[in-house]
Structures are given as C-alpha cells and as structure tokens.
Amino acid sequence: MSDEHHTRAALENQAFALMGRLHVTLRRQTGRVTDIEYMRIDPAYCRYLLKMASLSPIEDLQELSIKLHEIFFGAEGLFVVAEPKPPLIDRFKEHAPAPPPPAATPSASTDNGDPVDRGYIGRLR
C-alpha cells in the first residue's frame, strides 16, 4: 500500500475520533444531536457543525472545530484531496447479492386457453 493510502486512513481515523468527541460534547453541553456519518460525507453539513462548534463558548468545542477543519478542509484535507466516500448503506447495496428470481409456479390452462396459477389450488401447504 502506498504512503498516501496510509496517510488518508490515518486522517480518517483521526477525524472519526474527533467527530465522536464533537458529537458527545455537543450532546452533553447543548443537547444537539449530530450525524457523524453524514458529517463525514457532506462538506456543507460538516462546515455547518464546525462553524457552530467554533462559535460556542465551550473551549473544547472550539478546539475540536479547529482540528476537524484542518483535517477536512486544510491543504491536504479529506474533502480537498479526494471525493468523500458514499454512505455505508450505499456501499453495501453495491456489493449485496442480487435477490433470487421468483420461483416458477405450475400453471394449467382453463377451458378457454388462459393460464391459471394452480400453486394453491387443490393442495395444502
């Protein structure tokens, strides 16, 4: 693996840890609930939360805002260098197996030639 990959992974890990602290501090101090996954993928939402934290009278929130702003929007920031990853649920859908095709049901013809589904007719399941 390249050094760039390790550096990006380290930044993502650091960002995740700091976003967790930001989430907990905002929840405890202001009652505000945030979405860490959405913050990680949406630059506008991330900026909004960082601005809110930077304007807070709570020093810990201000410091977290500065650190996260550098990680996301600095010269080598996660939003600056490459596009953010899609949400986890979307990535799961890309790799999820396709649903199986519907099972064929036996059919018979009526007197006039129209097919009739006989799957439940005359049998107990």
Contact map, one row per residue, 1 for C-alpha under 8 A:
11101100000000000000000000000000000000000000000000000000000000000000000000000000000000000000000000000000000000000000000000000
11111100000000000000000000000000000000000000000000000000000000000000000000000000000000000000000000000000000000000000000000000
11111110000000000000000000000000000000000000000000000000000000000000000000000000000000000000000000000000000000000000000000000
01111111000000000000000000000000000000000000000000000000000000000000000000000000000000000000000000000000000000000000000000000
11111111100000000000000000000000000000000000000000000000000000000000000000000000000000000000000000000000000000000000000000000
11111111110000000000000000000000000000000000000000000000000000000000000000000000000000000000000000000000000000000000000000000
00111111111000000000000000000000000000000000000000000000000000000000000000000000000000000000000000000000000000000000000000000
00011111111100000000000000000000000000000000000000000000000000000000000000000100000000000000000000000000000000000000000000000
00001111111110000000000000000000000000000000000000000000000000000000000000000000000000000000000000000000000000000000000000000
00000111111111000000000000000000000000000000000000000000000000000000000000000000000000000000000000000000000000000000000000000
00000011111111100000000000000000000000000000000000000000000000000000001000000100000000000000000000000000000000000000000000000
00000001111111110000000000000000000000000000000000000000000000000000000000000100000000000000000000000000000000000000000000000
00000000111111111000000000000000000000000000000000000000000000000000000000000000000000000000000000000000000000000000000000000
00000000011111111100000000000000000000000000000000000000000000000000000000000000000000000000000000000000000000000000000000000
00000000001111111110000000000000000000000000000000000000000000000001001100000000000000000000000000000000000000000000000000000
00000000000111111111000000000000000100000000000000000000000000000000000000000000000000000000000000000000000000000000000000000
00000000000011111111100000000000000000000000000000000000000000000000000000000000000000000000000000000000000000000000000000000
00000000000001111111110000000000000000000000000000000000000000010001000000000000000000000000000000000000000000000000000000000
00000000000000111111111000000000000100000000000000000000000000000001000000000000000000000000000000000000000000000000000000000
00000000000000011111111100000000000100000000000000000000000000000000000000000000000000000000000000000000000000000000000000000
00000000000000001111111110000000000000000000000000000000000000010000000000000000000000000000000000000000000000000000000000000
00000000000000000111111111000000000000000000000000000000000010010000000000000000000000000000000000000000000000000000000000000
00000000000000000011111111100000111100000000000000000000000000000000000000000000000000000000000000000000000000000000000000000
00000000000000000001111111110000000000000000000000000000000000000000000000000000000000000000000000000000000000000000000000000
00000000000000000000111111111100000000000000000000000000000010000000000000000000000000000000000000000000000000000000000000000
00000000000000000000011111111111110000000000000000001000000010000000000000000000000000000000000000000000000000000000000000000
00000000000000000000001111111111110000000000000000000000000000000000000000000000000000000000000000000000000000000000000000000
00000000000000000000000111111111000000000000000000000000000000000000000000000000000000000000000000000000000000000000000000000
00000000000000000000000011111110000000000000000000000000000000000000000000000000000000000000000000000000000000000000000000000
00000000000000000000000011111111000000000000000000000000000000000000000000000000000000000000000000000000000000000000000000000
00000000000000000000000001111111100000000000000000000000000000000000000000000000000000000000000000000000000000000000000000000
00000000000000000000000001110111110000000000000000000000000000000000000000000000000000000000000000000000000000000000000000000
00000000000000000000001001100011111000000000000000000000000000000000000000000000000000000000000000000000000000000000000000000
00000000000000000000001001100001111100000000000000000000000000000000000000000000000000000000000000000000000000000000000000000
00000000000000000000001000000000111111100000000000000000000000000000000000000000000000000000000000000000000000000000000000000
00000000000000010011001000000000011111110000000000000000000000000000000000000000000000000000000000000000000000000000000000000
00000000000000000000000000000000001111111000000000000000000000000000000000000000000000100000000000000000000000000000000000000
00000000000000000000000000000000001111111100110000000000000000000000000000000000000000100000000000000000000000000000000000000
00000000000000000000000000000000001111111110110000000000000000000000000000000000000000000000000000000000000000000000000000000
00000000000000000000000000000000000111111110010000000000000000000000000000000000000100000000000000000000000000000000000000000
00000000000000000000000000000000000011111110000000000000000000000000000000000000000111100000000000000000000000000000000000000
00000000000000000000000000000000000001111111110000000000000000000000000000000000000100000000000000000000000000000000000000000
00000000000000000000000000000000000000111111111000000000000000000000000000000010000000000000000000000000000000000000000000000
00000000000000000000000000000000000000000111111100000000000000000000000000000000000000000000000000000000000000000000000000000
00000000000000000000000000000000000001100111111110000000000000000000000000000000000000000000000000000000000000000000000000000
00000000000000000000000000000000000001110111111111000000000000000000000000000000000000000000000000000000000000000000000000000
00000000000000000000000000000000000000000011111111100000000000000000100000000000000000000000000000000000000000000000000000000
00000000000000000000000000000000000000000001111111110000000000000000000000000000000000000000000000000000000000000000000000000
00000000000000000000000000000000000000000000111111111000000000000000000000000000000000000000000000000000000000000000000000000
00000000000000000000000000000000000000000000011111111100000000001101100000000000000000000000000000000000000000000000000000000
00000000000000000000000000000000000000000000001111111110000000001000000000000000000000000000000000000000000000000000000000000
00000000000000000000000000000000000000000000000111111111000000000000000000000000000000000000000000000000000000000000000000000
00000000000000000000000001000000000000000000000011111111000011011000000000000000000000000000000000000000000000000000000000000
00000000000000000000000000000000000000000000000001111111000011101100000000000000000000000000000000000000000000000000000000000
00000000000000000000000000000000000000000000000000111111100001000000000000000000000000000000000000000000000000000000000000000
00000000000000000000000000000000000000000000000000011111111011000000000000000000000000000000000000000000000000000000000000000
00000000000000000000000000000000000000000000000000000011111001000000000000000000000000000000000000000000000000000000000000000
00000000000000000000000000000000000000000000000000000001111111000000000000000000000000000000000000000000000000000000000000000
00000000000000000000000000000000000000000000000000000001111111100000000000000000000000000000000000000000000000000000000000000
00000000000000000000000000000000000000000000000000000000011111110000000000000000000000000000000000000000000000000000000000000
00000000000000000000010011000000000000000000000000001101011111111000000000000000000000000000000000000000000000000000000000000
00000000000000000000000000000000000000000000000000001111111111111100000000000000000000000000000000000000000000000000000000000
00000000000000000000000000000000000000000000000000000100001111111110000000000000000000000000000000000000000000000000000000000
00000000000000000100110000000000000000000000000000001000000111111111000000000000000000000000000000000000000000000000000000000
00000000000000000000000000000000000000000000000001101100000011111111100000000000000000000000000000000000000000000000000000000
00000000000000000000000000000000000000000000000001000100000001111111110000000000000000000000000000000000000000000000000000000
00000000000000000000000000000000000000000000000000000000000000111111111000000000000000000000000000000000000000000000000000000
00000000000000100110000000000000000000000000000001000000000000011111111100000000000000000000000000000000000000000000000000000
00000000000000000000000000000000000000000000001001000000000000001111111111000000000000000000000000000000000000000000000000000
00000000000000000000000000000000000000000000000000000000000000000111111111101000000000000000000000000000000000000000000000000
00000000001000100000000000000000000000000000000000000000000000000011111111011100000000000000000000000000000000000000000000000
00000000000000100000000000000000000000000000000000000000000000000001111111001111000000000000000000000000000000000000000000000
00000000000000000000000000000000000000000000000000000000000000000000111111111111000000000000000000000000000000000000000000000
00000000000000000000000000000000000000000000000000000000000000000000111111111001000000000000000000000000000000000000000000000
00000000000000000000000000000000000000000000000000000000000000000000010011111001100000000000000000000000000000000000000000000
00000000000000000000000000000000000000000000000000000000000000000000001011111101100000000000000000000000000000000000000000000
00000000000000000000000000000000000000000000000000000000000000000000011111111111100000000000000000000000000000000000000000000
00000001001100000000000000000000000000000000000000000000000000000000001110011111111100000000000000000000000000000000000000000
00000000000000000000000000000000000000000010000000000000000000000000000110001111111100000000000000000000000000000000000000000
00000000000000000000000000000000000000000000000000000000000000000000000111111111111000000000000000000000000000000000000000000
00000000000000000000000000000000000000000000000000000000000000000000000000111111111000000000000000000000000000000000000000000
00000000000000000000000000000000000000000000000000000000000000000000000000000111111100000000000000000000000000000000000000000
00000000000000000000000000000000000000000000000000000000000000000000000000000111111110000000000000000000000000000000000000000
00000000000000000000000000000000000000011100000000000000000000000000000000000110011111000000000000000000000000000000000000000
00000000000000000000000000000000000000001000000000000000000000000000000000000000001111100000000000000000000000000000000000000
00000000000000000000000000000000000000001000000000000000000000000000000000000000000111110110000000000000000000000000000000000
00000000000000000000000000000000000011001000000000000000000000000000000000000000000011111110000000000000000000000000000000000
00000000000000000000000000000000000000000000000000000000000000000000000000000000000001111111000000000000000000000000000000000
00000000000000000000000000000000000000000000000000000000000000000000000000000000000000111111100000000000000000000000000000000
00000000000000000000000000000000000000000000000000000000000000000000000000000000000001111111110000000000000000000000000000000
00000000000000000000000000000000000000000000000000000000000000000000000000000000000001111111111000000000000000000000000000000
00000000000000000000000000000000000000000000000000000000000000000000000000000000000000011111111100000000000000000000000000000
00000000000000000000000000000000000000000000000000000000000000000000000000000000000000001111111100000000000000000000000000000
00000000000000000000000000000000000000000000000000000000000000000000000000000000000000000111111100000000000000000000000000000
00000000000000000000000000000000000000000000000000000000000000000000000000000000000000000011111110000000000000000000000000000
00000000000000000000000000000000000000000000000000000000000000000000000000000000000000000001111111000000000000000000000000000
00000000000000000000000000000000000000000000000000000000000000000000000000000000000000000000001111100000000000000000000000000
00000000000000000000000000000000000000000000000000000000000000000000000000000000000000000000000111110000000000000000000000000
00000000000000000000000000000000000000000000000000000000000000000000000000000000000000000000000011111000000000000000000000000
00000000000000000000000000000000000000000000000000000000000000000000000000000000000000000000000001111100000000000000000000000
00000000000000000000000000000000000000000000000000000000000000000000000000000000000000000000000000111110000000000000000000000
00000000000000000000000000000000000000000000000000000000000000000000000000000000000000000000000000011111000000000000000000000
00000000000000000000000000000000000000000000000000000000000000000000000000000000000000000000000000001111100000000000000000000
00000000000000000000000000000000000000000000000000000000000000000000000000000000000000000000000000000111110000000000000000000
00000000000000000000000000000000000000000000000000000000000000000000000000000000000000000000000000000011111000000000111000000
00000000000000000000000000000000000000000000000000000000000000000000000000000000000000000000000000000001111100000000111000000
00000000000000000000000000000000000000000000000000000000000000000000000000000000000000000000000000000000111110000011111000000
00000000000000000000000000000000000000000000000000000000000000000000000000000000000000000000000000000000011111000011110000000
00000000000000000000000000000000000000000000000000000000000000000000000000000000000000000000000000000000001111111111000000000
00000000000000000000000000000000000000000000000000000000000000000000000000000000000000000000000000000000000111111111000000000
00000000000000000000000000000000000000000000000000000000000000000000000000000000000000000000000000000000000011111100000000000
00000000000000000000000000000000000000000000000000000000000000000000000000000000000000000000000000000000000011111100000000000
00000000000000000000000000000000000000000000000000000000000000000000000000000000000000000000000000000000000011111110000000000
00000000000000000000000000000000000000000000000000000000000000000000000000000000000000000000000000000000000011111111000000000
00000000000000000000000000000000000000000000000000000000000000000000000000000000000000000000000000000000001111001111100000000
00000000000000000000000000000000000000000000000000000000000000000000000000000000000000000000000000000000001111000111110000000
00000000000000000000000000000000000000000000000000000000000000000000000000000000000000000000000000000000111100000011111110000
00000000000000000000000000000000000000000000000000000000000000000000000000000000000000000000000000000000111100000001111111000
00000000000000000000000000000000000000000000000000000000000000000000000000000000000000000000000000000000111000000000111110100
00000000000000000000000000000000000000000000000000000000000000000000000000000000000000000000000000000000000000000000111111111
00000000000000000000000000000000000000000000000000000000000000000000000000000000000000000000000000000000000000000000111111100
00000000000000000000000000000000000000000000000000000000000000000000000000000000000000000000000000000000000000000000010111110
00000000000000000000000000000000000000000000000000000000000000000000000000000000000000000000000000000000000000000000001111111
00000000000000000000000000000000000000000000000000000000000000000000000000000000000000000000000000000000000000000000000101111
00000000000000000000000000000000000000000000000000000000000000000000000000000000000000000000000000000000000000000000000100111
